Amino acid sequence: MTSYGRGNPSPEYLDMVAMYERLHEEGEAAAGKSGTQTFPGKMLIRHAPGIKEMIDRTGAADILDYGAGKAVAYDLRDVALSKDKVVPSIQDYWGVADIRCYDPGHEPFKELPDRQYDGVICTDVLEHITTPDVPWIVDEMFGYARKFLYANVACYPAVKVLPNGQNVHCTVKSPEWWAGLFHAIAMRHTDVSYRLITSTATGRKKKFGFAKNRKKEYQTVERMA
């Protein structure tokens, strides 16, 4: 079996990154979205409170957003986290000194980080990664973290498809599969805390996945170092 890694990713991974680069630039024609509107990175907002919990518990001072998309959430002001809570900005709410964004499919954030960060976050990303490459990418994220890793994963097909016809959620596994993977890799990084949130979905199905009115259920696994 071929062992993949940062220096030797799978051919499927390289093809996937190339497709995401094109989508970031050209947008999603089928959905009527421009490049600017595609993968903006706003899904981060729903995870901001959970990430703040990890920041407060570990005393993290800086963050690496791994797979940040266009990271527009960090530019927003007066961010509504709920109906009753509005914060000046995500960075102000978290109280961290620095936020670094990395995304191989978006040119401004394409360069790999060259140092560790107290916290590494990965929101709505891992299910988009080709299955043979998931283990080394999760291990890489743990390696970038000094104190904690926060990740969430969708365990169901998406509504969207890629230009090649493949579902954008190219790795659809059970919550137990993801929990086992994280546990195994975390054993090599015993000084790093982690929180993994997995979501499953039920409801009316469409041709390529679940419709937007699907019902979601969440499971959380975490370890504090």
C-alpha positions in Angstrom: 0.0 0.0 0.0 1.3 3.4 -0.9 2.1 5.7 2.0 1.0 9.3 1.3 2.2 12.4 2.9 2.9 16.1 2.5 5.8 15.3 0.2 3.9 12.6 -1.6 0.2 13.3 -1.7 -2.1 11.1 -3.7 -2.9 12.0 -7.4 -6.5 12.4 -6.3 -5.5 15.0 -3.8 -3.6 17.0 -6.4 -6.5 16.9 -8.8 -8.8 18.0 -6.0 -6.7 21.0 -5.1 -6.5 22.0 -8.7 -10.4 21.9 -8.9 -10.7 24.0 -5.8 -8.2 26.6 -7.2 -10.4 26.9 -10.3 -13.6 27.2 -8.2 -12.0 29.9 -6.0 -11.1 31.9 -9.1 -14.0 31.2 -11.5 -16.9 30.4 -9.0 -19.7 27.9 -9.4 -21.5 28.6 -12.6 -24.2 26.0 -11.9 -25.1 27.7 -8.7 -24.7 31.2 -10.1 -21.9 32.1 -7.8 -18.9 34.2 -8.7 -15.4 33.4 -7.5 -15.8 35.9 -4.7 -18.9 34.2 -3.4 -17.4 30.7 -3.6 -16.0 29.1 -0.4 -16.0 32.4 1.5 -15.2 30.8 4.9 -18.3 32.1 6.8 -19.2 28.7 8.2 -16.5 29.4 10.8 -18.9 31.7 12.7 -21.1 28.9 14.0 -18.0 27.3 15.6 -16.6 30.5 17.1 -18.1 29.8 20.6 -16.7 26.3 20.7 -13.3 27.5 19.6 -13.3 30.2 22.2 -14.0 27.5 24.9 -10.8 25.7 23.7 -8.9 29.0 23.6 -9.9 29.9 27.2 -9.3 26.4 28.5 -5.8 26.2 27.1 -4.7 29.8 27.2 -4.0 29.9 23.5 -2.6 33.2 22.1 -2.5 32.5 18.4 -4.5 30.4 15.9 -3.9 28.6 12.6 -7.1 28.2 10.5 -6.3 25.2 8.4 -8.5 25.2 5.3 -9.8 28.7 5.8 -11.4 29.3 2.4 -11.4 33.0 1.7 -11.6 33.6 5.5 -14.1 36.5 5.1 -15.5 35.8 8.6 -12.4 37.5 10.1 -13.1 40.7 8.2 -16.7 41.0 9.4 -17.7 43.5 12.1 -20.6 43.2 14.6 -20.7 39.5 14.1 -24.0 37.8 15.3 -23.1 34.6 17.0 -26.7 34.1 18.1 -29.9 36.2 18.4 -28.7 37.5 21.7 -25.0 37.8 21.2 -23.1 40.1 18.9 -19.3 40.5 19.0 -17.1 43.3 17.5 -15.1 40.7 15.5 -14.1 37.1 15.7 -10.5 37.9 16.7 -11.7 40.4 19.4 -14.1 37.7 20.7 -11.4 35.1 20.9 -8.9 37.5 22.4 -5.9 36.1 20.4 -3.0 38.1 19.1 -2.7 36.5 15.7 -4.7 34.4 13.3 -3.0 32.7 10.3 -5.0 31.3 7.4 -3.9 28.4 5.3 -5.8 27.0 2.3 -4.1 25.2 -0.6 -6.9 26.1 -3.0 -6.8 29.8 -2.4 -3.8 31.7 -3.7 -3.4 34.3 -0.9 -3.3 31.5 1.7 -1.6 28.8 -0.3 1.8 28.9 1.5 2.3 26.4 4.2 2.9 27.7 7.7 6.5 27.6 8.9 5.8 27.4 12.6 3.5 26.0 15.3 0.5 27.8 16.7 -1.2 27.4 20.1 -4.5 26.4 18.4 -5.3 24.8 15.1 -8.9 24.9 13.8 -10.3 23.1 10.8 -14.0 23.8 10.1 -16.0 22.2 7.3 -12.9 20.9 5.6 -11.9 17.3 6.3 -14.9 15.7 4.5 -13.7 17.6 1.4 -10.3 15.8 1.4 -9.6 12.7 -0.5 -9.7 9.6 1.7 -6.1 8.3 1.3 -4.8 11.8 2.3 -7.0 12.3 5.4 -4.6 10.6 7.9 -1.5 12.6 7.0 -3.4 15.8 6.9 -4.9 15.2 10.4 -1.4 14.3 11.6 -0.1 17.5 10.0 -2.7 19.6 11.8 -1.8 18.0 15.2 1.9 18.8 14.4 1.1 22.4 13.9 -0.6 22.7 17.2 1.1 23.5 20.5 -2.0 23.3 22.7 -5.2 22.3 20.9 -6.9 21.1 17.7 -10.5 21.8 17.0 -12.2 20.1 14.0 -15.6 19.4 12.7 -16.6 16.9 10.1 -19.9 16.2 8.1 -20.6 12.5 7.8 -23.1 12.8 4.9 -23.1 13.7 1.2 -23.4 17.4 0.3 -25.8 19.0 -2.0 -23.0 20.4 -4.2 -20.9 18.5 -6.7 -17.5 19.3 -8.2 -16.9 20.1 -11.8 -16.0 16.4 -12.4 -19.4 15.4 -11.0 -18.0 14.1 -7.7 -19.8 15.1 -4.5 -17.8 17.8 -2.7 -17.9 15.6 0.4 -15.6 13.1 -1.1 -14.8 11.3 2.2 -18.1 10.3 3.9 -17.4 8.1 7.0 -19.2 7.4 10.2 -18.6 9.4 13.4 -17.0 6.2 14.8 -14.5 6.1 12.0 -13.5 9.7 12.5 -13.3 9.3 16.3 -11.0 6.3 15.8 -8.8 8.1 13.4 -8.4 11.1 15.7 -7.7 8.9 18.7 -5.0 7.0 16.9 -3.2 10.1 15.6 -3.7 12.0 18.9 -1.7 9.2 20.7 1.3 10.5 18.8 0.7 14.0 20.1 -0.1 13.5 23.7 0.6 17.1 24.7 -2.2 18.5 22.4 -5.8 18.7 23.4 -8.5 18.2 20.8 -12.2 18.5 20.1 -13.8 16.6 17.2 -17.4 17.4 16.3 -19.1 15.0 13.8 -22.5 15.6 12.3 -24.9 13.1 10.6 -28.0 14.0 8.6 -31.4 12.6 7.9 -34.2 13.9 5.8 -35.4 14.3 2.2 -32.7 13.2 -0.2 -31.8 14.8 -3.6 -29.9 13.2 -6.4 -26.4 13.9 -5.1 -27.1 14.2 -1.3 -29.4 15.5 1.3 -31.5 18.6 0.7 -31.0 21.7 2.8 -33.9 20.9 5.1 -32.1 17.8 6.5 -32.1 17.2 10.2 -28.6 17.1 11.7 -27.3 15.3 14.8 -24.0 16.1 16.4 -21.5 14.1 18.4 -18.4 15.5 20.2 -15.3 13.7 21.2 -12.5 15.5 23.1 -9.4 15.0 25.0 -7.7 17.6 27.3 -3.9 17.1 27.5 
